[in-house]
Amino acid sequence: KTDNSLYTNSNPKNGEFICPSSGKPCSCGESKVHNCESSAGDATSRDHRPVSHSEIDGSLYNEKELIFPPELVLRNDLPLKLHGFGGIGWYRPLKLEALLDLKSLYPHAKLVVGNTEVGIEINFKNAQYPILISVTHVHELNAMSIKANGLEIGSSVRLSKLQQVLIKVIEERHIHETSSCRAISEQLKWFAGKQVKNVASVGGNICTASPISDLNPLWMASRAEFRIVDSKGNIRTVLSKDFFLGYRKVDLSQGEILLSIFLPWSRRFEFVKEFKQSHRREDDIALVNSG
């Protein structure tokens, strides 16, 4: 029969102390165990006292931490020209004039911002683009301005930045002026994932002219205007409803690029609402969308 006293009673037996942990005779007494545990606990609490975040100011690590290299902070952006296998050329201009010159020299060149569409076409559809032009650093295409009659959005503005500006505009403007802004902001919540929105551009989504685009129906419903510039610097304005000519076809001639999108404020008693139906609630392409 099992002697349960080994597990339930640690009193001395025949002058021997039974250890409560092992159930075997132990040379140390119970009082000594408690004394050892308490003394060890005191030492632990004294030597390894936990420190709350409010007591840490970082001053102890100033001499050991490496600072971010000042050279990288102060480094100016430079235009780039790279060549790859098979004669592929990759350019990164910094000014609109340089971009227009490149587009005039290479009218069939593909403009790239986040590479979320072009990368798929190259990797999965075997598309060939011998000349790629990155427009991520062209200031004129990345600018946003709030005007008296609407919002001017550069074509290279990232979708995440657009979403942030729309939230700010909705808070500051009258509610009847921001009906279209609220619709676009709500639609952006379900537009791809955060990583994609951090690099994908407004103009890239428009010029792709995908029939499953979440935003293009809203541009048309909001009476948005697209401003297009050619290689000579001439600017023309096209209504969003007239910009899309067909399946992945837009009103852009060779040498022209989408400069900006103008989103007018909504008028009184004018309401814009977004709609998207998909298999999943988040990060999924649309089955049906409208505005």
ZIKAPE-V732149 format. One record per residue. N is the residue number from 0. RES is the residue in three letters. PHI is phi in whole degrees, -180 to 180 (none if undefined). Layout:
# ZIKAPE-V732149
n:N res:RES phi:PHI
n:N res:RES phi:PHI
This chain:
# ZIKAPE-V732149
n:0 res:LYS phi:none
n:1 res:THR phi:-71
n:2 res:ASP phi:-87
n:3 res:ASN phi:-70
n:4 res:SER phi:-64
n:5 res:LEU phi:-65
n:6 res:TYR phi:-106
n:7 res:THR phi:-108
n:8 res:ASN phi:-139
n:9 res:SER phi:-110
n:10 res:ASN phi:-71
n:11 res:PRO phi:-60
n:12 res:LYS phi:-128
n:13 res:ASN phi:58
n:14 res:GLY phi:81
n:15 res:GLU phi:-109
n:16 res:PHE phi:-94
n:17 res:ILE phi:-92
n:18 res:CYS phi:-67
n:19 res:PRO phi:-69
n:20 res:SER phi:-86
n:21 res:SER phi:-98
n:22 res:GLY phi:76
n:23 res:LYS phi:-116
n:24 res:PRO phi:-58
n:25 res:CYS phi:-131
n:26 res:SER phi:-80
n:27 res:CYS phi:-91
n:28 res:GLY phi:-84
n:29 res:GLU phi:-63
n:30 res:SER phi:-65
n:31 res:LYS phi:-66
n:32 res:VAL phi:-62
n:33 res:HIS phi:-64
n:34 res:ASN phi:-65
n:35 res:CYS phi:-65
n:36 res:GLU phi:-65
n:37 res:SER phi:-68
n:38 res:SER phi:-68
n:39 res:ALA phi:-66
n:40 res:GLY phi:-65
n:41 res:ASP phi:-64
n:42 res:ALA phi:-65
n:43 res:THR phi:-65
n:44 res:SER phi:-68
n:45 res:ARG phi:-81
n:46 res:ASP phi:-85
n:47 res:HIS phi:-126
n:48 res:ARG phi:-67
n:49 res:PRO phi:-65
n:50 res:VAL phi:-113
n:51 res:SER phi:-76
n:52 res:HIS phi:-64
n:53 res:SER phi:-69
n:54 res:GLU phi:-92
n:55 res:ILE phi:-102
n:56 res:ASP phi:-114
n:57 res:GLY phi:81
n:58 res:SER phi:-67
n:59 res:LEU phi:-72
n:60 res:TYR phi:-110
n:61 res:ASN phi:-61
n:62 res:GLU phi:-78
n:63 res:LYS phi:-103
n:64 res:GLU phi:-73
n:65 res:LEU phi:-86
n:66 res:ILE phi:-87
n:67 res:PHE phi:-68
n:68 res:PRO phi:-57
n:69 res:PRO phi:-60
n:70 res:GLU phi:-62
n:71 res:LEU phi:-74
n:72 res:VAL phi:-68
n:73 res:LEU phi:-89
n:74 res:ARG phi:-67
n:75 res:ASN phi:-84
n:76 res:ASP phi:-68
n:77 res:LEU phi:-124
n:78 res:PRO phi:-67
n:79 res:LEU phi:-121
n:80 res:LYS phi:-143
n:81 res:LEU phi:-124
n:82 res:HIS phi:-124
n:83 res:GLY phi:-119
n:84 res:PHE phi:-68
n:85 res:GLY phi:72
n:86 res:GLY phi:79
n:87 res:ILE phi:-72
n:88 res:GLY phi:-115
n:89 res:TRP phi:-129
n:90 res:TYR phi:-122
n:91 res:ARG phi:-135
n:92 res:PRO phi:-77
n:93 res:LEU phi:-111
n:94 res:LYS phi:-123
n:95 res:LEU phi:-64
n:96 res:GLU phi:-61
n:97 res:ALA phi:-66
n:98 res:LEU phi:-64
n:99 res:LEU phi:-66
n:100 res:ASP phi:-65
n:101 res:LEU phi:-65
n:102 res:LYS phi:-67
n:103 res:SER phi:-70
n:104 res:LEU phi:-75
n:105 res:TYR phi:-125
n:106 res:PRO phi:-63
n:107 res:HIS phi:-96
n:108 res:ALA phi:-65
n:109 res:LYS phi:-99
n:110 res:LEU phi:-85
n:111 res:VAL phi:-131
n:112 res:VAL phi:-121
n:113 res:GLY phi:-99
n:114 res:ASN phi:62
n:115 res:THR phi:-77
n:116 res:GLU phi:-107
n:117 res:VAL phi:-64
n:118 res:GLY phi:-61
n:119 res:ILE phi:-67
n:120 res:GLU phi:-64
n:121 res:ILE phi:-74
n:122 res:ASN phi:-80
n:123 res:PHE phi:-113
n:124 res:LYS phi:-110
n:125 res:ASN phi:57
n:126 res:ALA phi:-74
n:127 res:GLN phi:-116
n:128 res:TYR phi:-127
n:129 res:PRO phi:-67
n:130 res:ILE phi:-125
n:131 res:LEU phi:-120
n:132 res:ILE phi:-121
n:133 res:SER phi:-86
n:134 res:VAL phi:-111
n:135 res:THR phi:-70
n:136 res:HIS phi:-110
n:137 res:VAL phi:-83
n:138 res:HIS phi:-61
n:139 res:GLU phi:-62
n:140 res:LEU phi:-88
n:141 res:ASN phi:-107
n:142 res:ALA phi:-86
n:143 res:MET phi:-134
n:144 res:SER phi:-141
n:145 res:ILE phi:-96
n:146 res:LYS phi:-111
n:147 res:ALA phi:-66
n:148 res:ASN phi:-109
n:149 res:GLY phi:167
n:150 res:LEU phi:-117
n:151 res:GLU phi:-97
n:152 res:ILE phi:-122
n:153 res:GLY phi:-65
n:154 res:SER phi:-69
n:155 res:SER phi:-95
n:156 res:VAL phi:-63
n:157 res:ARG phi:-71
n:158 res:LEU phi:-64
n:159 res:SER phi:-67
n:160 res:LYS phi:-68
n:161 res:LEU phi:-59
n:162 res:GLN phi:-63
n:163 res:GLN phi:-65
n:164 res:VAL phi:-67
n:165 res:LEU phi:-62
n:166 res:ILE phi:-62
n:167 res:LYS phi:-66
n:168 res:VAL phi:-65
n:169 res:ILE phi:-61
n:170 res:GLU phi:-74
n:171 res:GLU phi:-96
n:172 res:ARG phi:-90
n:173 res:HIS phi:-64
n:174 res:ILE phi:-64
n:175 res:HIS phi:-74
n:176 res:GLU phi:-87
n:177 res:THR phi:-113
n:178 res:SER phi:-62
n:179 res:SER phi:-69
n:180 res:CYS phi:-63
n:181 res:ARG phi:-66
n:182 res:ALA phi:-65
n:183 res:ILE phi:-67
n:184 res:SER phi:-63
n:185 res:GLU phi:-66
n:186 res:GLN phi:-67
n:187 res:LEU phi:-67
n:188 res:LYS phi:-62
n:189 res:TRP phi:-107
n:190 res:PHE phi:-87
n:191 res:ALA phi:50
n:192 res:GLY phi:-109
n:193 res:LYS phi:-63
n:194 res:GLN phi:-63
n:195 res:VAL phi:-68
n:196 res:LYS phi:-65
n:197 res:ASN phi:-72
n:198 res:VAL phi:-121
n:199 res:ALA phi:-72
n:200 res:SER phi:-108
n:201 res:VAL phi:-66
n:202 res:GLY phi:-66
n:203 res:GLY phi:-64
n:204 res:ASN phi:-67
n:205 res:ILE phi:-70
n:206 res:CYS phi:-72
n:207 res:THR phi:-65
n:208 res:ALA phi:54
n:209 res:SER phi:-73
n:210 res:PRO phi:-68
n:211 res:ILE phi:-105
n:212 res:SER phi:-63
n:213 res:ASP phi:-80
n:214 res:LEU phi:-103
n:215 res:ASN phi:-59
n:216 res:PRO phi:-61
n:217 res:LEU phi:-74
n:218 res:TRP phi:-61
n:219 res:MET phi:-69
n:220 res:ALA phi:-68
n:221 res:SER phi:-92
n:222 res:ARG phi:62
n:223 res:ALA phi:-70
n:224 res:GLU phi:-119
n:225 res:PHE phi:-107
n:226 res:ARG phi:-104
n:227 res:ILE phi:-117
n:228 res:VAL phi:-123
n:229 res:ASP phi:-101
n:230 res:SER phi:-66
n:231 res:LYS phi:-95
n:232 res:GLY phi:91
n:233 res:ASN phi:-76
n:234 res:ILE phi:-113
n:235 res:ARG phi:-128
n:236 res:THR phi:-115
n:237 res:VAL phi:-127
n:238 res:LEU phi:-66
n:239 res:SER phi:-60
n:240 res:LYS phi:-70
n:241 res:ASP phi:-101
n:242 res:PHE phi:-78
n:243 res:PHE phi:-91
n:244 res:LEU phi:-96
n:245 res:GLY phi:174
n:246 res:TYR phi:-64
n:247 res:ARG phi:56
n:248 res:LYS phi:-126
n:249 res:VAL phi:-131
n:250 res:ASP phi:-84
n:251 res:LEU phi:-130
n:252 res:SER phi:-87
n:253 res:GLN phi:-63
n:254 res:GLY phi:89
n:255 res:GLU phi:-100
n:256 res:ILE phi:-136
n:257 res:LEU phi:-79
n:258 res:LEU phi:-85
n:259 res:SER phi:-160
n:260 res:ILE phi:-121
n:261 res:PHE phi:-108
n:262 res:LEU phi:-106
n:263 res:PRO phi:-73
n:264 res:TRP phi:-67
n:265 res:SER phi:-68
n:266 res:ARG phi:-90
n:267 res:ARG phi:-61
n:268 res:PHE phi:62
n:269 res:GLU phi:-112
n:270 res:PHE phi:-125
n:271 res:VAL phi:-121
n:272 res:LYS phi:-135
n:273 res:GLU phi:-92
n:274 res:PHE phi:-151
n:275 res:LYS phi:-148
n:276 res:GLN phi:-119
n:277 res:SER phi:-147
n:278 res:HIS phi:-65
n:279 res:ARG phi:-113
n:280 res:ARG phi:-74
n:281 res:GLU phi:-123
n:282 res:ASP phi:53
n:283 res:ASP phi:-146
n:284 res:ILE phi:-76
n:285 res:ALA phi:-83
n:286 res:LEU phi:-83
n:287 res:VAL phi:-142
n:288 res:ASN phi:-143
n:289 res:SER phi:-162
n:290 res:GLY phi:-152
